[in-house]
Amino acid sequence: MRKGIRDSVNEFYSAAAIKPSESLCCAASYSKDDVSHIPKDVLDISYGCGSPVTLADIREGESLVDLGSGGGIDCFIAAKFVGRKGRVYGVDMTEEMLLKAKEASSKVALNLGYDIVEFKKGYLEEIPVEDEKADVVTSNCVINLSHDKGKVLEEICRVLKHNGRFCISDIVSDKEVPEYMTADKKLWGECISGAMKEDEFVKAARGAGFYGLQILSKTLYREIEGIRFYSITLRGYKFRKGKECVYAGHFAVYNGPYKSVLDDDGHEYPAGEPVEVCTDTVEKIRRRPYGGHFTIIGPKDSLENTAGCTPGKCC
């Protein structure tokens, strides 16, 4: 069944690469400035449901991996953001899409004045990128097409660096997708059959080890037989924890505005009250997306040698 789904999706998007389909997936909104350097034939086969690259807070010099890169639109937008010192890798399983992307790549490089984009053939469940290669992983309306979303999220965690992040736009549902829909090949290609419930998607990302999960956008995509399908953009962060907690006299004070908050590790922070925290937690809450929400009090010595991180251990 899994191989059948993959083959069906591959066939569906091979056809969509050759003959653009205006009705496929929901339209992603891009600014003219973001896509001004991209050939029109790439824009014509852009089948995303959001703008994950523009919401990923990308910085110059970063390394980015885009999953299900298709004709390359999000890779080419990312190339403009990371600049000539950055790197962008697009991964897709569909030969026709990869061919289109590679043909356009030289034109994009000419327009930008530098060439930093590379396309690789591969699957979401087996990303052809080495461990801890990327600062950012993006995906635009593709993970719903996978038969094993948990494995995809684990792979995303593997290729991300410590303190790296993902930004994913995808289709989710408000109810369980019934079996007759999951057997429909056309609905698989249209990003319906493989949609997870929104809460299950977030739970799966947390289960893969990600922190600081935020839904950055949410719009209605379609409604079929009482089931609402939404396009959401979800962002999360990888943090490689140490073998054990090291307490060095640091306290975190939550600044509000809520009465209290609970973090992903189950620690509660009442507003205005100092809570003793380990050095891992200090490092974490000083960075995105927590930075600015807490005040750290305690020793001022460097945490560099006390974080207790174990290289190669994911989250």
C-alpha positions as CSV (number, residue, x, y, z in Angstrom):
1,M,0.0,0.0,0.0
2,R,2.8,2.4,0.9
3,K,4.6,1.8,-2.4
4,G,1.3,2.2,-4.2
5,I,0.7,5.6,-2.6
6,R,4.2,6.8,-3.4
7,D,3.9,5.6,-7.0
8,S,0.5,7.3,-7.4
9,V,1.7,10.6,-6.0
10,N,4.8,10.5,-8.2
11,E,2.7,9.8,-11.3
12,F,0.3,12.7,-10.3
13,Y,3.0,15.3,-9.9
14,S,5.0,14.0,-13.0
15,A,1.9,15.0,-15.0
16,A,1.6,18.3,-13.1
17,A,5.2,19.1,-14.0
18,I,4.6,18.6,-17.7
19,K,1.1,20.3,-17.9
20,P,0.5,23.0,-15.2
21,S,-2.6,22.5,-13.1
22,E,-4.1,25.8,-11.9
23,S,-6.5,24.1,-9.5
24,L,-4.0,21.9,-7.8
25,C,-3.6,22.7,-4.1
26,C,-4.4,26.1,-2.7
27,A,-2.6,29.1,-4.0
28,A,0.5,30.3,-2.1
29,S,1.0,34.0,-1.8
30,Y,4.4,35.4,-2.8
31,S,5.4,39.0,-3.1
32,K,6.6,40.2,-6.5
33,D,10.0,41.0,-5.0
34,D,10.5,37.5,-3.6
35,V,9.9,35.9,-7.1
36,S,11.2,38.5,-9.4
37,H,14.3,36.5,-10.2
38,I,12.4,33.2,-10.9
39,P,11.4,32.1,-14.5
40,K,7.7,32.0,-15.2
41,D,7.6,28.3,-16.0
42,V,8.7,27.6,-12.4
43,L,5.9,29.8,-11.1
44,D,3.4,27.9,-13.3
45,I,4.1,24.6,-11.5
46,S,4.2,26.0,-8.0
47,Y,1.7,23.9,-6.0
48,G,2.3,25.0,-2.5
49,C,-0.2,25.9,0.2
50,G,1.7,28.6,2.0
51,S,4.9,30.6,2.1
52,P,7.2,28.7,4.6
53,V,10.4,30.3,3.4
54,T,9.1,33.8,4.0
55,L,8.0,32.9,7.5
56,A,11.1,31.0,8.5
57,D,13.1,34.1,9.6
58,I,16.0,33.2,7.3
59,R,19.3,34.9,7.8
60,E,22.2,35.5,5.4
61,G,24.7,32.7,5.3
62,E,22.4,30.0,6.5
63,S,22.0,26.5,5.0
64,L,18.5,25.4,4.0
65,V,16.9,22.1,2.9
66,D,13.6,22.2,1.1
67,L,11.6,19.0,1.0
68,G,9.4,18.2,-2.0
69,S,11.0,21.1,-3.8
70,G,9.1,20.5,-7.0
71,G,10.0,23.1,-9.7
72,G,12.2,24.9,-7.2
73,I,10.3,28.0,-6.3
74,D,10.9,27.9,-2.6
75,C,14.5,27.0,-3.1
76,F,15.0,30.0,-5.4
77,I,13.3,32.3,-2.9
78,A,15.5,31.0,-0.2
79,A,18.6,31.5,-2.3
80,K,17.8,35.2,-2.3
81,F,17.4,35.3,1.5
82,V,20.5,33.3,2.4
83,G,22.7,35.2,0.0
84,R,25.9,34.2,-1.8
85,K,27.4,32.7,1.4
86,G,24.5,30.4,2.1
87,R,23.5,27.1,0.7
88,V,20.1,25.7,-0.5
89,Y,19.3,22.0,-1.2
90,G,16.1,20.9,-2.8
91,V,14.9,17.3,-2.4
92,D,12.2,15.7,-4.6
93,M,11.4,12.2,-5.9
94,T,9.8,13.2,-9.2
95,E,12.2,13.2,-12.2
96,E,10.1,15.7,-14.2
97,M,10.0,18.2,-11.4
98,L,13.8,17.9,-10.8
99,L,14.4,18.4,-14.5
100,K,12.4,21.6,-14.5
101,A,14.1,22.9,-11.4
102,K,17.6,22.1,-12.7
103,E,16.8,23.8,-16.0
104,A,15.7,26.9,-14.2
105,S,18.6,26.9,-11.8
106,S,21.1,28.4,-14.2
107,K,18.7,31.3,-15.1
108,V,18.1,32.0,-11.4
109,A,21.9,32.0,-10.7
110,L,22.4,34.4,-13.6
111,N,19.7,36.8,-12.2
112,L,21.0,36.6,-8.6
113,G,24.7,36.8,-9.6
114,Y,25.6,33.6,-7.6
115,D,24.9,29.9,-7.7
116,I,24.2,28.2,-4.4
117,V,21.2,25.9,-5.1
118,E,21.5,22.1,-5.5
119,F,18.8,19.7,-6.3
120,K,18.8,16.0,-5.1
121,K,16.6,13.1,-5.9
122,G,15.2,11.5,-2.8
123,Y,12.3,10.7,-0.5
124,L,11.1,12.6,2.6
125,E,11.5,9.4,4.7
126,E,15.1,9.1,3.6
127,I,16.4,12.6,3.1
128,P,19.7,12.5,1.1
129,V,21.4,15.0,3.3
130,E,24.0,14.3,6.1
131,D,23.3,14.8,9.8
132,E,23.1,18.3,11.2
133,K,23.6,19.9,7.8
134,A,20.8,22.5,7.8
135,D,20.0,25.6,9.8
136,V,16.5,25.5,8.3
137,V,14.3,22.8,6.8
138,T,11.2,23.9,4.8
139,S,8.4,22.1,3.1
140,N,5.4,23.4,1.2
141,C,2.3,21.1,1.0
142,V,4.3,17.9,0.7
143,I,4.4,16.0,4.1
144,N,0.7,15.2,3.8
145,L,1.7,13.1,0.7
146,S,4.0,10.8,2.8
147,H,2.8,7.4,4.1
148,D,5.0,7.8,7.2
149,K,4.9,11.3,8.6
150,G,6.5,10.4,11.9
151,K,9.6,9.2,10.0
152,V,9.7,12.4,7.9
153,L,9.7,14.5,11.1
154,E,12.5,12.3,12.6
155,E,14.5,12.8,9.4
156,I,14.0,16.6,9.6
157,C,15.3,16.5,13.1
158,R,18.3,14.5,12.0
159,V,19.4,16.9,9.3
160,L,18.9,20.0,11.4
161,K,21.7,21.5,13.4
162,H,21.5,22.1,17.2
163,N,19.1,25.1,17.5
164,G,18.0,24.7,13.9
165,R,14.4,25.1,12.9
166,F,11.8,23.8,10.5
167,C,9.0,25.8,8.9
168,I,6.4,23.7,7.2
169,S,3.2,24.7,5.3
170,D,0.8,21.8,4.9
171,I,-2.8,20.6,4.8
172,V,-4.5,19.4,8.0
173,S,-8.0,18.4,8.8
174,D,-10.4,19.1,11.8
175,K,-11.6,15.5,11.7
176,E,-10.2,12.0,10.9
177,V,-10.1,11.4,7.1
178,P,-12.3,8.4,6.4
179,E,-11.0,5.3,4.8
180,Y,-12.7,5.7,1.4
181,M,-11.0,9.1,1.0
182,T,-7.5,7.6,1.9
183,A,-8.1,5.0,-0.9
184,D,-8.8,7.8,-3.5
185,K,-5.6,8.4,-5.7
186,K,-6.9,11.7,-7.0
187,L,-7.5,13.0,-3.4
188,W,-4.0,11.9,-2.4
189,G,-2.6,14.1,-5.2
190,E,-4.9,17.0,-4.1
191,C,-3.4,16.9,-0.6
192,I,-6.7,15.6,1.0
193,S,-6.3,11.8,1.6
194,G,-3.0,12.1,3.6
195,A,-4.0,15.1,5.7
196,M,-3.5,14.6,9.5
197,K,-5.7,16.2,12.1
198,E,-4.1,19.5,13.2
199,D,-3.6,18.4,16.8
200,E,-2.1,15.1,15.7
201,F,0.4,16.9,13.4
202,V,1.6,19.2,16.2
203,K,1.8,16.2,18.6
204,A,3.8,14.2,16.0
205,A,6.3,17.1,15.7
206,R,6.6,17.3,19.5
207,G,7.1,13.6,19.6
208,A,10.0,13.8,17.1
209,G,11.7,16.1,19.7
210,F,10.9,19.6,18.5
211,Y,10.4,22.5,20.9
212,G,8.7,25.9,20.6
213,L,6.0,24.8,18.2
214,Q,4.0,27.7,16.7
215,I,1.2,27.8,14.2
216,L,2.1,31.0,12.2
217,S,-0.8,31.0,9.8
218,K,-4.0,29.1,9.2
219,T,-6.5,29.4,6.3
220,L,-9.4,27.2,5.1
221,Y,-8.4,25.2,2.0
222,R,-11.5,23.0,1.3
223,E,-14.5,21.4,2.9
224,I,-15.5,17.9,1.8
225,E,-18.5,16.1,3.4
226,G,-18.3,18.1,6.6
227,I,-14.6,17.8,7.0
228,R,-12.7,21.1,7.0
229,F,-9.2,21.0,5.5
230,Y,-6.9,23.9,6.5
231,S,-3.6,25.2,5.2
232,I,-1.3,25.9,8.2
233,T,2.3,26.9,8.6
234,L,4.0,25.3,11.6
235,R,7.4,26.2,12.9
236,G,9.5,24.3,15.5
237,Y,13.0,24.2,16.8
238,K,15.6,21.4,17.5
239,F,17.4,21.5,20.8
240,R,20.0,18.8,21.6
241,K,19.7,18.2,25.3
242,G,22.6,17.0,27.5
243,K,22.8,13.6,29.1
244,E,21.8,15.0,32.4
245,C,20.6,18.3,33.9
246,V,23.4,20.6,35.2
247,Y,22.3,23.2,37.7
248,A,24.7,26.1,38.2
249,G,22.6,28.6,40.1
250,H,20.5,30.1,37.3
251,F,16.9,31.2,37.7
252,A,14.4,32.0,34.9
253,V,11.7,34.7,35.5
254,Y,8.7,34.6,33.1
255,N,7.9,38.2,32.1
256,G,4.2,37.7,31.2
257,P,1.6,38.6,30.0
258,Y,0.0,35.3,31.0
259,K,-0.4,34.3,34.7
260,S,1.9,31.4,34.1
261,V,3.2,29.2,31.2
262,L,4.2,25.5,30.9
263,D,7.1,24.5,28.7
264,D,7.6,21.4,26.6
265,D,9.4,19.7,29.4
266,G,6.6,20.2,31.9
267,H,8.2,23.0,33.8
268,E,5.8,25.7,35.0
269,Y,6.8,29.4,35.2
270,P,4.5,31.7,37.2
271,A,4.8,35.3,36.0
272,G,7.4,37.2,38.0
273,E,8.6,34.3,40.1
274,P,12.2,33.0,39.8
275,V,12.3,29.3,38.9
276,E,15.6,27.4,39.1
277,V,16.6,26.0,35.7
278,C,19.4,23.8,34.3
279,T,22.0,25.1,31.9
280,D,20.3,23.4,29.0
281,T,17.1,25.4,29.7
282,V,19.0,28.6,30.1
283,E,20.5,28.2,26.6
284,K,17.2,27.3,25.2
285,I,15.1,30.2,26.5
286,R,17.7,32.7,25.6
287,R,17.1,31.9,21.9
288,R,14.3,31.9,19.4
289,P,11.3,31.6,20.0
290,Y,11.6,32.1,23.7
291,G,14.0,35.1,23.7
292,G,12.5,38.2,25.3
293,H,9.8,36.3,27.3
294,F,12.2,35.4,30.2
295,T,14.8,37.2,32.3
296,I,17.7,35.0,33.4
297,I,19.3,35.8,36.8
298,G,22.3,34.1,38.4
299,P,25.9,33.4,37.5
300,K,27.3,35.4,34.6
301,D,30.0,32.9,33.7
302,S,29.9,31.2,30.2
303,L,27.6,28.3,29.7
304,E,29.8,27.0,26.9
305,N,31.3,24.3,29.0
306,T,28.3,23.4,31.2
307,A,25.6,22.7,28.7
308,G,26.4,19.0,28.6
309,C,25.4,18.5,25.0
310,T,26.1,15.1,23.4
311,P,27.0,15.5,19.7
312,G,24.9,13.4,17.4
313,K,22.0,12.9,19.8
314,C,18.8,14.3,18.4
315,C,16.7,16.4,20.7
